[in-house]
Amino acid sequence: MGGKIIGQITYYWEYEPTRWLEMGITIFDPAYWSGGYGTRAMRMWISHLFKTKTIERVGYTTWSGNHRMVRVGEKLGMTMEARLRKTRYYNGIYYDSIRMGIIREEWEENAMFHRPQTT
C-alpha cells in the first residue's frame, strides 16, 4: 500500500491463564474491502501468532451480516465453531454472532493457508 495505513489487526487474551487468544481486524476504508487485503493480513497474522505465542488455537468473532469476514475464515481453513442466534441487532434486523477458529495442527497441516499469496 506504499506505506498507507488502511486498517489494523490485533489480538487479545480472552483469558490468558488458559491461553485463550482471540484476534480481530478492521479495514477502515470500504474502498479496500473485497480486495484480498484482510485475507492476506490475517494469513500473516495467524502464522505470526502461532510462531510467537504458546497457544493451540486462534479465533475471532464476527456476525452473520458480515459475509466477507465469514468467507475470510473459510478461505483460511477456519471452522465455524459457534453460532449464537439472533444476538446482534442492526438496522431493525437480528443477526447471529459467528465464532471462527483454527487450531495449530490444522494450520500446520494446511501449508497453503499460510503461504504468502498475492491479491
Summary of the structure (lengths in Angstrom):
residues: 119
radius of gyration: 14.6
end to end distance: 11.9
largest distance: 42.2
contacts: 305
relative contact order: 0.18
helix: 34%
strand: 39%
